[in-house]
């Protein structure tokens, strides 16, 4: 029969695993709901709303407060009270890493990750430095953005296999790092984990080691973050409570107050977060590296890209967009694809409108409603017809009436009545040819999508002169 300690260990393990499964299931369900238009009682981007790193970077890059600051603040406050519980109980990528570690069925050495544990702070500082000069790179390394993008691109961007392959490879590498050390990503590279570590130092609810500790090492063997009775940092603890369950002497407890449990005290090995005095110079150097990112990642684009309706100028759009892929998944026609051949690193995985793949429906506002950062504004359907995405241009060398003299009015019939942007005009030969009314065309791309010409469409949506000048 199991003793009291074994019962406690089993109970804690079941509770934590159950919470992790529920959170991961909710995360996956919301991603699938966005793609397949299922009814969801919660926003598709619920998890991203709580990400304080995304909020901080987007706010710094745009010089204005990003959306859902109250959500991000809620996670910061919870971390300041209870430590990094989000990392240990909620984070979907953390759950996947724990599952990989369980399947691995062996415990690799953590000596490497201990030497690299400070890198995540330099990554966070580099991201902040880049944001201060208007470059948003948080989408490359934030765990919630990476997880969201992987799920959305796996379904929503089915035609863009290269982007999907890159995204899933990145996630696989992050999870695969567990073969070097448990929670390698969380301990050495995760910028969200770094930010929460800084706040977790304030948490009154933390692990305490009692006087009955015999330094048997059971807690160290159980801890995925490399903590022990000697090394006991509140910044590193993710609150999984494996150590508490594994301790044969029941010398470990998570308490709010040192006097709340008899015999529990601050361990002499309890360490604060990094000794900042020794790292101040390196921190300034990392900030400087982020500052020069503007000159490294921003090459002059060879063409102007079509963006979803409701986006600001290209520079401000990239400062807000993190490439999470939510808009790609919610687009009902599939006309939004991720940019993978980016001219700038901060533009990778951002949505590009490709009318030949799918048009922008006049009454659809799904992408703006799903965007978690405000990169795509929430435009009411009645105002959408006044927003110009681009301008339709007829290629007379490919157009059936212009090039072959045959009758074809598909683009005319396809153009929505509320736009009425294509008309037939009589030319010198007495025949009628299609023309685009530039002042009425919004670039919805329905004409390009419906064009019967094989391959490249005879009518294409391009960036208008006004939009090019604004960008």
C-alpha positions, -999 to +999 in steps of 0.1 A: +000+000+000+011+036-007+021+057+023+009+092+029+038+107+008+031+085-022-006+094-020+003+131-020+028+126-049+002+108-070-025+134-062-003+163-071+008+147-103-028+140-114-039+175-105-011+192-125-013+169-155-051+174-156-047+212-155-021+211-182-042+188-204-072+211-200-052+242-209-036+225-239-069+212-251-085+247-248-055+262-267-059+236-295-097+239-296-096+277-300-071+273-329-093+248-346-124+269-339-108+298-357-100+276-387-133+257-390-156+285-377-167+266-347-186+284-320-162+293-292-173+309-259-138+324-256-118+346-280-096+327-304-066+347-292-073+342-255-038+330-246-020+357-265-040+384-247-023+373-215+013+375-229+031+404-212+061+402-235+040+405-266+022+435-250+055+451-240+073+447-274+043+458-295+038+488-272+075+498-274+076+493-312+045+514-319+050+540-291+015+534-279-002+510-255-010+478-272-044+460-269-052+439-238-029+455-214-052+446-185-049+409-195-011+410-196-011+429-162-033+402-147-007+375-155+021+398-141+002+402-109-005+365-106+032+358-111+041+384-085+019+366-060+023+329-069+055+327-090+058+311-124+027+290-122+019+299-158+050+282-171+044+250-150+007+246-153-007+266-183+018+272-211+009+249-240+045+247-252+056+239-217+031+210-216+044+197-249+080+198-236+069+180-204+053+153-226+084+149-246+105+146-215+081+119-202+083+099-235+121+103-235+122+081-204+156+092-193+171+122-174+199+139-193+225+161-176+215+197-168+251+210-167+248+226-202+216+244-195+229+258-162+258+274-181+234+289-206+206+299-182+213+337-186+208+337-224+170+341-221+175+375-203+198+387-231+172+376-257+146+396-238+168+426-237+176+423-274+139+422-282+133+453-262+162+471-278+149+463-313+114+474-303+127+507-291+138+515-327+105+502-341+115+466-350+092+439-337+109+405-335+090+390-307+071+366-330+103+346-336+108+335-300+077+340-279+063+306-270+026+315-272+031+331-306+051+302-319+026+276-307-003+296-321+014+300-355+021+263-357-015+254-352-029+281-375-005+275-403-010+238-401-046+244-413-051+280-425-021+283-447-024+249-464-011+262-497+020+277-482+039+245-473+072+262-470+060+285-442+043+256-424+075+235-426+096+263-412+072+270-383+068+233-373+105+227-376+111+256-351+086+242-327+101+207-331+136+221-323+123+238-292+106+206-279+136+185-290+159+205-267+146+184-239+170+157-250+198+179-237+182+189-204+147+190-189+129+222-199+160+234-218+139+260-236+122+273-205+155+275-186+178+290-212+160+306-241+124+316-235+119+354-233+085+350-217+100+328-190+127+355-185+102+382-180+081+361-156+113+352-137+120+388-129+085+392-115+085+358-097+113+371-074+086+391-056+062+362-050+054+356-013+042+321-023+073+301-029+091+269-021+105+267+015+128+240+027+124+228+063+150+218+088+141+182+084+158+182+050+186+156+047+199+167+013+190+133-002+186+147-037+151+135-043+138+170-050+167+177-074+159+145-094+123+155-096+127+191-105+126+199-143+142+233-136+173+220-119+164+233-084+174+215-052+175+221-015+208+239-020+199+258-052+165+273-045+157+303-067+121+316-068+129+329-103+135+294-116+107+276-098+076+270-120+055+257-092+050+222-105+055+209-069+072+177-080+098+184-054+072+186-026+056+153-037+090+136-041+105+146-007+106+116+016+110+138+047+081+161+037+106+190+043+094+210+013+062+232+012+049+261-008+037+288+016+026+324+016+043+333+049+074+320+066+055+316+099+025+298+083+041+264+086+060+253+116+096+243+109+097+259+075+123+286+068+142+303+041+168+280+028+204+293+030+206+283-007+176+304-017+191+326-044+177+358-059+178+362-097+210+370-115+236+393-098+228+423-119+259+442-111+281+417-129+257+417-159+250+453-163+275+459-190+263+428-209+228+440-206+237+473-222+254+455-249+224+433-256+202+464-257+226+480-282+224+448-304+187+451-304+190+488-313+210+481-345+184+455-356+167+482-376+197+484-399+202+447-401+167+434-408+152+462-428+162+459-464+143+479-490+115+457-503+114+450-540+077+453-542+048+467-522+027+439-506-010+437-504-021+437-468-056+429-452-081+457-450-078+479-420-040+478-417-020+510-411+012+520-430+036+491-436+060+503-409+033+505-382+017+473-394+050+454-389+055+470-356+022+456-344+020+422-361+037+393-344+028+367-371+006+346-349-014+333-378-048+339-363-060+360-392-048+334-417-069+308-400-100+329-398-100+341-434-130+322-450-115+323-485-079+314-476-067+345-494-043+355-466-010+337-467+021+340-445+050+359-459+080+335-459+103+351-486+105+382-464+127+412-473+129+419-436+131+395-407+104+414-389+080+408-417+083+370-417+049+351-413+029+384-415-003+381-436-002+389-473-033+392-494-032+369-525-065+374-544-057+345-569-059+321-539-090+337-523-107+371-525-116+395-497-154+393-493-171+427-490-190+419-457-162+398-440-143+413-411-129+381-396-092+390-397-097+423-379-119+407-352-093+379-346-061+400-345-048+401-310-024+431-314-044+456-334-022+452-365-055+447-384-081+471-372-116+460-365-135+477-393-173+475-394-187+458-425-205+490-436-172+509-436-152+483-453-162+493-488-144+526-483-111+510-475-088+504-504-066+473-503-052+478-538-063+484-573-074+459-600-054+463-633-063+445-665-035+428-684-046+434-720-021+409-733-039+381-713-074+393-711-097+372-734-117+402-748-086+424-753-062+398-766-085+374-785-115+395-793-138+369-777-166+378-754-160+374-716-177+394-689-168+372-659-149+400-641-178+424-647-203+399-633-180+390-603-175+426-592-198+432-562-227+455-568-217+477-539-185+485-557-195+484-593-158+490-602-157+473-636-176+484-667-177+477-705-166+505-727-169+507-765-135+510-782-126+523-817-134+490-834-170+492-820-164+463-797-168+464-759-138+459-735-136+458-697-123+488-678-116+493-641-131+524-624-101+533-603-121+556-579-145+528-570-122+498-569-112+486-534-089+458-545-112+430-531-097+406-557-129+389-566-123+397-603-088+382-601-100+351-583-129+345-608-108+352-640-110+321-662-075+326-677-053+297-668-023+304-645-017+341-639-049+360-639-056+386-666-068+410-640-045+415-610-048+435-578-017+457-572-009+484-547-024+517-558-003+548-561-020+563-530-012+533-509+024+531-522+030+567-513+016+562-478+038+532-472 
